[in-house]
Amino acid sequence: MDISEFSYVWTTQKRDFVLVKSEYGYAIVNKRDQTMLCISDDETDAAVVEKMLEEGCSVYEDILDAYSDV
């Protein structure tokens, strides 16, 4: 599976894109813009989240904590 089109979330924009953990899994959030990245394909979404975790992207338990950490 090629997820290279999303590589900016764990490379060039890694400071802005974070993961927010919930009871439903992880949301990919741009904490600076206060937006979410929605990937319609579940397998692609899971692969991007996995790659973000591997690359050490920040993980928050609360979205408000992510938004306030800009």
N, CA, C and O of each residue as an XYZ file, in Angstrom:
280
protein
N       0.843     -1.172      0.000
C       0.000      0.000      0.000
C       0.894      1.244      0.000
O       1.829      1.359      0.793
N       0.588      2.147     -0.891
C       1.378      3.379     -1.003
C       0.674      4.500     -0.252
O      -0.408      4.937     -0.644
N       1.291      4.961      0.827
C       0.720      6.054      1.608
C       1.586      7.314      1.489
O       1.471      8.237      2.296
N       2.434      7.335      0.494
C       3.380      8.448      0.351
C       2.693      9.798      0.159
O       3.277     10.829      0.492
N       1.473      9.819     -0.367
C       0.795     11.095     -0.540
C       0.486     11.772      0.799
O       0.219     12.973      0.843
N       0.522     11.007      1.879
C       0.272     11.551      3.209
C       1.556     11.762      4.011
O       1.492     12.090      5.196
N       2.703     11.583      3.393
C       3.977     11.631      4.125
C       4.226     12.961      4.825
O       4.989     13.015      5.790
N       3.605     14.017      4.362
C       3.796     15.329      4.998
C       3.378     15.327      6.466
O       3.889     16.130      7.247
N       2.451     14.432      6.863
C       1.996     14.441      8.260
C       3.048     13.900      9.221
O       2.999     14.201     10.414
N       3.998     13.108      8.728
C       5.069     12.625      9.619
C       6.441     13.164      9.215
O       7.454     12.782      9.802
N       6.481     14.052      8.210
C       7.767     14.643      7.799
C       7.702     16.164      7.901
O       7.927     16.715      8.979
N       7.405     16.838      6.823
C       7.507     18.300      6.766
C       6.527     19.027      7.678
O       6.810     20.145      8.107
N       5.378     18.419      7.985
C       4.395     19.070      8.850
C       4.183     18.298     10.148
O       3.118     18.367     10.762
N       5.206     17.568     10.550
C       5.113     16.722     11.743
C       4.797     17.520     13.005
O       4.142     17.001     13.909
N       5.241     18.755     13.082
C       4.945     19.574     14.271
C       3.477     19.940     14.367
O       2.953     20.145     15.462
N       2.816     20.022     13.230
C       1.416     20.434     13.215
C       0.447     19.257     13.307
O      -0.599     19.371     13.947
N       0.777     18.131     12.680
C      -0.127     16.983     12.667
C       0.178     16.050     13.828
O       1.315     15.619     14.020
N      -0.856     15.750     14.594
C      -0.731     14.900     15.780
C      -1.859     13.869     15.761
O      -2.782     13.942     14.951
N      -1.756     12.930     16.658
C      -2.814     11.940     16.828
C      -3.543     12.220     18.133
O      -2.929     12.508     19.160
N      -4.858     12.131     18.071
C      -5.668     12.264     19.277
C      -6.382     10.930     19.479
O      -7.146     10.475     18.627
N      -6.110     10.322     20.627
C      -6.638      8.992     20.933
C      -8.013      9.122     21.572
O      -8.237      9.956     22.449
N      -8.927      8.276     21.109
C     -10.258      8.246     21.712
C     -10.692      6.793     21.843
O      -9.947      5.875     21.498
N     -11.881      6.601     22.335
C     -12.397      5.241     22.473
C     -12.632      4.580     21.111
O     -12.807      3.364     21.035
N     -12.636      5.372     20.044
C     -12.865      4.859     18.695
C     -11.580      4.644     17.908
O     -11.621      4.141     16.785
N     -10.458      5.011     18.473
C      -9.181      4.888     17.787
C      -8.460      6.220     17.766
O      -8.563      7.001     18.712
N      -7.736      6.482     16.702
C      -6.961      7.714     16.579
C      -7.565      8.633     15.528
O      -8.046      8.182     14.488
N      -7.531      9.929     15.819
C      -7.881     10.949     14.838
C      -6.601     11.676     14.460
O      -5.769     11.968     15.319
N      -6.445     11.965     13.182
C      -5.293     12.718     12.694
C      -5.712     14.186     12.688
O      -6.639     14.576     11.978
N      -5.018     14.992     13.489
C      -5.438     16.368     13.723
C      -4.302     17.330     13.404
O      -3.148     17.090     13.758
N      -4.644     18.414     12.734
C      -3.699     19.520     12.557
C      -3.973     20.468     13.705
O      -4.968     21.194     13.695
N      -3.090     20.463     14.698
C      -3.341     21.243     15.903
C      -3.219     22.740     15.658
O      -3.830     23.528     16.380
N      -2.452     23.150     14.665
C      -2.309     24.578     14.372
C      -3.580     25.131     13.714
O      -4.076     26.191     14.098
N      -4.095     24.408     12.726
C      -5.298     24.850     12.011
C      -6.589     24.415     12.695
O      -7.672     24.874     12.332
N      -6.476     23.532     13.680
C      -7.618     22.947     14.374
C      -8.575     22.267     13.393
O      -9.783     22.504     13.392
N      -7.979     21.412     12.562
C      -8.747     20.626     11.599
C      -8.352     19.163     11.719
O      -7.325     18.829     12.309
N      -9.176     18.303     11.155
C      -8.874     16.878     11.136
C      -8.646     16.430      9.705
O      -9.276     16.931      8.773
N      -7.747     15.490      9.547
C      -7.513     14.871      8.250
C      -8.362     13.604      8.203
O      -8.130     12.664      8.963
N      -9.337     13.585      7.312
C     -10.209     12.423      7.165
C      -9.774     11.631      5.936
O      -9.752     12.149      4.820
N      -9.434     10.380      6.161
C      -9.048      9.480      5.080
C     -10.179      8.475      4.944
O     -10.455      7.716      5.873
N     -10.832      8.468      3.791
C     -12.056      7.686      3.621
C     -11.827      6.174      3.611
O     -12.733      5.410      3.945
N     -10.653      5.748      3.240
C     -10.362      4.321      3.200
C      -9.788      3.875      4.543
O      -8.748      4.375      4.971
N     -10.458      2.941      5.205
C     -10.050      2.507      6.548
C      -8.647      1.912      6.576
O      -7.895      2.157      7.519
N      -8.286      1.140      5.563
C      -6.956      0.521      5.539
C      -5.866      1.585      5.375
O      -4.819      1.507      6.018
N      -6.109      2.555      4.534
C      -5.142      3.643      4.347
C      -5.019      4.462      5.617
O      -3.916      4.820      6.029
N      -6.149      4.759      6.235
C      -6.136      5.517      7.487
C      -5.321      4.781      8.538
O      -4.492      5.392      9.213
N      -5.537      3.496      8.687
C      -4.800      2.698      9.673
C      -3.308      2.698      9.368
O      -2.490      2.778     10.284
N      -2.950      2.612      8.110
C      -1.537      2.606      7.721
C      -0.878      3.954      8.013
O       0.271      3.998      8.453
N      -1.593      5.048      7.773
C      -1.046      6.380      8.062
C      -0.874      6.555      9.565
O       0.154      7.066     10.010
N      -1.853      6.144     10.348
C      -1.738      6.230     11.808
C      -0.555      5.403     12.289
O       0.231      5.870     13.113
N      -0.421      4.195     11.791
C       0.696      3.329     12.178
C       2.044      3.989     11.855
O       2.971      3.961     12.665
N       2.134      4.577     10.672
C       3.379      5.245     10.275
C       3.652      6.448     11.169
O       4.798      6.692     11.545
N       2.614      7.201     11.513
C       2.797      8.346     12.416
C       3.304      7.889     13.784
O       4.169      8.535     14.376
N       2.774      6.793     14.276
C       3.240      6.250     15.558
C       4.693      5.801     15.457
O       5.489      6.065     16.358
N       5.042      5.127     14.369
C       6.423      4.682     14.154
C       7.392      5.868     14.098
O       8.522      5.782     14.580
N       6.943      6.958     13.513
C       7.798      8.135     13.334
C       7.814      9.049     14.552
O       8.442     10.107     14.520
N       7.135      8.659     15.617
C       7.179      9.421     16.863
C       6.338     10.678     16.877
O       6.643     11.623     17.605
N       5.281     10.700     16.080
C       4.382     11.857     16.113
C       3.715     11.939     17.487
O       3.504     10.921     18.147
N       3.392     13.142     17.900
C       2.780     13.359     19.206
C       1.393     12.732     19.275
O       0.644     12.716     18.298
N       1.073     12.214     20.466
C      -0.226     11.613     20.727
C      -0.831     12.313     21.936
O      -0.167     12.494     22.958
N      -2.080     12.699     21.814
C      -2.801     13.368     22.892
C      -4.031     12.546     23.253
O      -4.596     11.841     22.417
N      -4.427     12.651     24.502
C      -5.643     11.990     24.969
C      -6.848     12.906     24.827
O      -7.985     12.435     24.811
N      -6.612     14.206     24.724
C      -7.679     15.193     24.661
C      -7.377     16.191     23.551
O      -6.276     16.739     23.482
N      -8.341     16.422     22.696
C      -8.123     17.317     21.563
C      -7.822     18.746     22.018
O      -7.074     19.461     21.352
N      -8.393     19.163     23.139
C      -8.130     20.515     23.636
C      -6.675     20.672     24.064
O      -6.104     21.754     23.929
N      -6.080     19.616     24.572
C      -4.656     19.644     24.909
C      -3.807     19.825     23.638
O      -2.816     20.554     23.640
N      -4.210     19.159     22.577
C      -3.488     19.308     21.300
C      -3.609     20.735     20.798
O      -2.616     21.338     20.391
N      -4.819     21.282     20.823
C      -5.038     22.648     20.316
C      -4.300     23.690     21.130
O      -3.863     24.703     20.585
N      -4.153     23.459     22.424
C      -3.479     24.457     23.261
C      -1.960     24.326     23.211
O      -1.258     25.188     23.740
N      -1.433     23.272     22.590
C       0.000     23.038     22.522
C       0.557     23.469     21.157
O       1.177     22.679     20.445
N       0.322     24.730     20.817
C       0.785     25.237     19.509
C       2.006     26.097     19.705
O       2.553     26.622     18.735
